[in-house]
Amino acid sequence: MINRSAKLQANVFETEALDCEAPRDGFGKGLVRAGEQDERVVALCADLAESTRTHWFKEKFPKRYIEIGVAEQNLATVAAGLAAYGKIPFITSYAVFSPGRNNEQIRTTISLNNVPVKIAGAHAGVSVGPDGATHQALEDIALMRVQPNMTVVYPADAMQAEKATIESVSYKGPVYLRFAREKTPCFTTQDSPFEIGEANVLWEGKKPEVAIIACGPLVHNALRAAHELSGEIETVVLDNHTIKPMDKSAVLKVAEQAGAVVTVEEHQIAGGMGSAVAEILAQESPMPIEFIGVRDQFGQSGSPSELLEHYGMGVSHIIKAVKKVLDRK
């Protein structure tokens, strides 16, 4: 049932057998590679270089690294100035601080001027775990996707994070890159297709009855749910990593193929990826849709696995949503 052109790991459903790596590590590796390929790339950080893995770039290119300190508003505005004079700045912090704390500066100095600043929001979602509600960014996709000129990308694993970081350098205008802190299953490979703005079908049943459209590390949960349902309910799974500009044609293709949709994301349901999918379907092809995500709540302290289950984002919850939306067809 796997889409062989997707070139996923052979043991994609065996979570314990997969290598796990934090998406933020993929970002750090990608940032170094981007710096090697383009001398215009510079990195700025708000006193969290090691946590965001920007310290690898700092060690390799000390003259192209700027430590801003705990001043996220300055982080955005200094980067905007550098971008206006030909640099390609990456600004890094926890997502609750950037774009959370400096949203107005991102809007006014980066998005409005359409300069190529790349915003790396680390430690996003509830899976940052024990840090609790104050550090669990659940609103950042909504903040960024409503800004004109802003591209929003949420990689599914560390490999995609590395690819997205490198590709964002040549992508016109500002880009928001969202990353999880914890180690997550690495189920894509170096050969797996990835391009900003192009969603990928990772699983396709013979006659799909429900389309599961997912982004971020929860794409793996979506695949596991599809695998468990196989034989009972046929599904198609779309890795919708680019939330803006969303791959409208891919979303419509899988949705119309199945006739019902479940969206999956580690973010508030309001304003997130699922909302963007619903907007497309409402305009082009209305149909039943269910949403997996956080439902108008703040996070709390706990282990990543506990929190994903508590907030209804586990494999069993996706399966339940698939059955519920199927009943509504």
Secondary structure, DSSP 4 states (H G I P E B T S, - for coil): -B-GGG-B-TTTT-GGGS-EE-HHHHHHHHHHHHHHH-TTEEEEESS-HHHHTTHHHHHH-GGGEEE--S-HHHHHHHHHHHHHTT-EEEEEEETTTTTTTSHHHIIIIIITTT---EEEEESBSGGGGGG-GGG-B-SHHHHHHTSTT-EEE--SSHHHHHHHHHHHHHSSS-EEEE--SS-EE--B-TTS--BTTB-EEEEE-SS-SEEEEE-TTHHHHHHHHHHHHTTTS-EEEEE--EEET--HHHHHHHHHHHS-EEEEEEEESTTSHHHHHHHHHHHH----EEEEEE-S----SS-HHHHHHHTT-SHHHHHHHHHHHHHT-
